[in-house]
C-alpha cells in the first residue's frame, strides 16, 4: 500500500469514528478512561519491554542522555501516566454543555452548545507518554485522534496503540477513534497537515523547528506556540522580599519548561536595593547573568559575575540556566519591551500598586498575564484544567493552556415552540 493510500484509509476511519464519538455520553467516556487505566497497569511490563527496544536504538544512535531520559518509561513513569488517565475521569465533561440561553422577542430561546472539534491530529517528538495523555484528552472531549509520534519512540507508541484499541473495544467504541501512525515515513506529516477533509485541527508538540515547519506548510488549522520568552517586570512599587522569592522560583525551579522566566525587567528606582541580592541568589544556583550596561555596572561594583547582554538575548528562549536582565525607566517601557520581544506566552508584573497591575493586565498582549506570581504557574494542572495538550500563544481558537474545553467548540442552538418569522 502506498503512503497516500495508507493515509486515506486512516483518515476515513478517523472521520467515521469521530461521528460515533460525538454521541458518546460522559459515562461511556469515563468507562473508557478506566479501561485504559486498567490496560496500562496490567501491561506495565510489556510497555517497559517495548520501550527498551527504543532505548537501545537511541543508545546505538548515540543520542544524548537528556534525550534518552525523555524517551524512557520506567515503572514509576508508567504508573504516573496511568494515574493521569484516572484523574481525567473526575474532570467535568464539557461536551453538550448549554450556555447563554436567552429568550428573544419572537419567543425563541437562543443559546450555545459545546461540541467536539472532530478529528485532532497530534505530531510530537520523543516522549511516548504523550501518546496516552493526548489520546485520553481527545477521547474525553469527544474527539477522534490521529497521533504521529517520533520515530525514536516507535516501538513504545505502537504497543500503547494496542492498549488504546483494546480499551475502546471493551466499552463498545470504535477502535479507530485513536490511531497511532505505524510508519516512520516523514511524508505522512505533509499529508496530515494538508488533509482538511480528515483533520479539523493539528497540534504540534516539539521543538521550534518542528512547529515552524508545520505552521508554514499546514492548510489545516494549527494550535501552537513557538517560543516561551517569558518576562517578569519588577516595578518600583514591588515588595522586594516577595520579588526575590518569585523571580528565583520563576527562573530556577526548572529550566526547560516553556513557562520559565527568561528576561527580567527592573525599574531603575529599585535597581540598587533589588538587583545585587537577586543576582546573588541566581548566581549561587548556577545561573549565568547577561545584563544591560546599567545593570552590569552595578553588578561589577558588587563583584557579581555577569556579561553584557546583546540584542539577540532579548529574543532568546534559553531553556537553560541563563537569564537576561534589563533596566527600564517605567512600567510603560517594560510593556513596550515585552510586546516587542516577547513570544506572547506568559508575562508577570511584581507590584503593590493595584492601578499599575490592572493596567499591565490589559496592556500586555500575551496568552497569560500575571500579578505577583511565578510564571511557572502557567500550566493546565495549576489552572484547574487537569491535563493539558499544550499551551497556545495563538489568539484563535484557544489561548493559553489547552485542556478539555480547548478541544471543543460551540454551536448555536435554538429552542422553539412553533414560532415563525414574520418580518
Buried (B, 14 or more C-beta within 10 A) or exposed (E): EEBEEBBBEBBEBBBBBBEBBBEBEBEBBBBBBBBBBBBBBEBBEEBBEBBBBBBEBBEEEEBEEEBBEBBBBEEEBBEEBBEBBBBBBEBEBBBEBEEEEEEEEEEBBBBBBBBBBBBBBBBBBBBBBBBBBBBBBBBBBBBBBBBBBBBBBBBBBBBBBBBBBBBBEBBEBBBBBBBBBEEEEEEBBBBBBBBEEBBBBBBBBBEEEBBEBBBEEBEBBBBBBBBBBBBBBBBBBBBBEBBBBBBBBBBBBEBEBBBBBBBBBBBBBBBEEBBBBBBBBBBEEEBBBBBBEBBBEBBEEEEBEBEEBEEEBBBBBBBEBBBBBBBBEEBEBBBEBBBEBBBBBBBBBBBEBEEBBEBBEEBBEBBBBBBBBBBBBBBBBBBEBBBBBBBBBBEEBBBBBBBBBBBBBBEEBEEEEEEEEEE
